[in-house]
Amino acid sequence: MMTEVERAGLAARYGTVRGAIPSNVTLVAVSKTRSVEEVQALYDLGHRAFGENYIQELCEKQGRLPADIEWHFIGHLQSNKVKQIAPFVHLIHGVDSSRLLDELEKRAASAGRILNVLLQVHIAQEDTKHGFSAEELLELFDTPWRWPHVRIRGLMGMATNTDDDAVVSLEFAVLAALFQRLRPVVGSPDFDTLSMGMSGDAALAITAGSTLVRIGTAIFGERPAKLS
Ligand SMILES: *Cc1c(COP(=O)(O)O)cnc(C)c1O
């Protein structure tokens, strides 16, 4: 059970984060490893957009929490897990291969839905982060679109995990430029979302043109080390 002090702390941190983000930037509260009760507490403050990294955890929470929550899947998606989230997911952030697009198309069609997704772009120096290169993305849109049940809403990226703001800002600028360059290529008003920025680098991301930030720690507090 959350104590009154914990509830007040959550409300205060949420207010601070919300207040620092322009109203035209979407705030997704990253609730991975946090309890159903904590998500419900933030929901009770009026928040609706939540992000999760793990399929099992997402499905469990979705089943136990209000139906009008917009669930964002922000983790690395494996093809064999797509069918579990296809019926309800609001936006999938980390799509990083055409093989995954094939699976999304299949599962969206059988769920009778259009799935909204973001293509992940590799911008960081670490090679542990997934994503398309700029060349691969341009190639993807160079041929006729063959996934009618998949709607590309924009791009997502993660900057290098470093204290060097110049490095992070440069990576965000590269991603923002690619987003702007792709807009006329994609040619759809639905291509409107640039997901970049987390607790540590949201301000830099917003300056660079982010339209959606994914914030966990700054709202919920530090995650237990073994799960983060
Ligand atoms: C965990 C996570 C976040 C949130 O990170 P914080 O530093 O806690 O804000 C954002 N995006 C992705 C992809 C994540 O895995």
The ligand as an SDF file (V2000), in Angstrom:
LIG
                    3D

 15 15  0  0  0  0  0  0  0  0999 V2000
   13.0250    3.2840  -18.9510 C   0  0  0  0  0  0  0  0  0  0  0  0
   12.8730    4.0450  -20.2020 C   0  0  0  0  0  0  0  0  0  0  0  0
   12.5280    5.4090  -20.1860 C   0  0  0  0  0  0  0  0  0  0  0  0
   12.3800    6.2170  -18.9120 C   0  0  0  0  0  0  0  0  0  0  0  0
   13.6320    6.4130  -18.3270 O   0  0  0  0  0  0  0  0  0  0  0  0
   13.8040    7.4220  -17.0740 P   0  0  0  0  0  0  0  0  0  0  0  0
   15.2450    7.7170  -17.0850 O   0  0  0  0  0  0  0  0  0  0  0  0
   13.3740    6.6380  -15.8680 O   0  0  0  0  0  0  0  0  0  0  0  0
   12.9510    8.5920  -17.3180 O   0  0  0  0  0  0  0  0  0  0  0  0
   12.3280    6.0430  -21.4030 C   0  0  0  0  0  0  0  0  0  0  0  0
   12.4510    5.3910  -22.5700 N   0  0  0  0  0  0  0  0  0  0  0  0
   12.7920    4.0970  -22.6240 C   0  0  0  0  0  0  0  0  0  0  0  0
   12.9200    3.4330  -23.9520 C   0  0  0  0  0  0  0  0  0  0  0  0
   13.0210    3.3800  -21.4510 C   0  0  0  0  0  0  0  0  0  0  0  0
   13.3830    2.0930  -21.5140 O   0  0  0  0  0  0  0  0  0  0  0  0
  1  2  1  0
  2  3  1  0
  2 14  2  0
  3  4  1  0
  3 10  2  0
  4  5  1  0
  5  6  1  0
  6  7  2  0
  6  8  1  0
  6  9  1  0
 10 11  1  0
 11 12  2  0
 12 13  1  0
 12 14  1  0
 14 15  1  0
M  END
$$$$
